[in-house]
Amino acid sequence: MEATATQISARPHHTLWGDAYIRLRRNRLAIAGAVIIVLIIIGAVIIPYVSPYTFDKQDITAILEGPSREHWLGTDSLGRDVFTRLLYGARTSLAVGIFTQIIILLIGIPIGAVAGSLGGKTDNLLMRFVDVMYAFPDILLIILLRAILGGSIFNIFLAIGLVSWVNVARLIRGQVLSLKQRDFVTAARAMGGSSGYRIMRHLIPNSLGPIIVLVTFSIPRAIFAEAALSYIGIGVKPPTPSWGTMIRDGYDVIFAAPHLVIFPAIAIAILMLSFTFLGDGLRDALDPRLRK
């Protein structure tokens, strides 16, 4: 009898994620986005082992060359291979997109969960703080934090993360306010479960679906923020490749070598669209209105 009860309690969770996977697999744009993301990740990982060039290797005999057999996407104003730098730049963009989300989740989830679970004055105080943070223009606050923290790549992650957590906090608070009235949370409270136990054991795990969707949509925003910072010269420091830096450097010679702007811009657009398509697919797959 005990085994049967365990199976029954586990079945809804299994069905939920199983149905979501089936719906996601049927979404061709989401699958295409996921495939492109995986291919970019693979290219960024293996590029040091397959490319005859390094991202900072200069060849003064091959300056501003167009695409050719030796240089698939041409060379820049210092004779560096654009294809190699593009894939090295993918490392920077993916690192920014992923690590900033970790910082965002570490800040936003506890604030939103505590506010929604405790309610009252605590909720009011934390949400007013969220509103104050939300009122600041993101890019200006990122520039200010970057100036205070310094220009290392980790500080760029931190600056973007410290600015972008408010949406996660609001989402988690809304989810917790909805979930804490459910029977399983009420039962945990009646059995003596502390607020921390209810948050960690019941409220946050049951909010994972919306969190996953929001994170997927937030990654391209972080990638674009880093590219914008690098474009205006306060992002990743040279010679470390960044797609924003490559566009800025190419803009000076855009009429002589337009490929220096076109290829990084296309790379940014493709990666951002891929995450957007994947996020759309995950949102539809995890939509409770579509569950059977």
C-alpha positions, 0 to 999 in steps of 0.5 A: 500500500505504501509503494502504491501511494508513493507512485500515485504522488509521483505520477503528476510530477512525472506527467507534467514534465513528460507532457512538457517535453512532448510539446517542446519536441513538437515545436520546430522553432524551439528545437531549431533554437536549441540546436543552434545554441548547442552548435555555437557552444560546441564551436566555442569549446573546440575552436582552440583545437581546430583553428590554425589561428589564435584570437590575438594572432596578427598577420600584417600581410593579410589586413582587411581581407575578405572571406577566403579559403585561408580566412573563412570570414576574412581578417580585421584591421590588425590581420586577425582571423575573424572566424576564430575571434567570432567563436572566441567571442561566443565564449564571452557572450555565453559566459555573460548570458549564463553566469549573470543568470546565476547571480540573478537567481541567487538574488531574486529567488530568495527575495521573492520567496521570502516576500511572498511567504512571509507577507505583511510588512516584510513583503511590503518592504522588500517589494518597495525595494524592488520598485526602487531598483526597477525605476533605474534605467538598466544600462545606466545603472550597469555603467555606474556599477561597472565604473565602481567595480572595475572592468574585469569580466567577472565585474561585468557579470556582477554589474548586469546581475545586480541590475537584472534580478527584479523580474525574477523576484516579482515572478517568484513572489507571485508564484509563492502567493499563489502556491502558499494557499494550496493544500500541500503547503497548508498541510506542511504548515499544519505539520509544523514545517517552518517557513524556510522548509516550506519555501525550499521544499514546496514553494520554490520547486513548484515555481521552477517552470516559470523560472526556467522560461524567464531565465531563457528569455533573460539570457539574450538580454544579458548578451545584448547588454554586454555587447552594448557595453563592449561597443561603447568601450566599457565592456570586455577589455582587449584583446579578449574577443567580444562581439560588441568590441568586434562591431565597434572596431569594424565600424571605423572601417565599415566602408572598406571592410563591411564584413567586420560589422556584418558577421558579429551582428549576425552572430548576436542576432542568431544567438539572441533569436535562438534563445528567444525561440527556445524560451517561447517553446518552453513557455508554451510547453510549461503553460498549465492551460495546455496540460492534459 
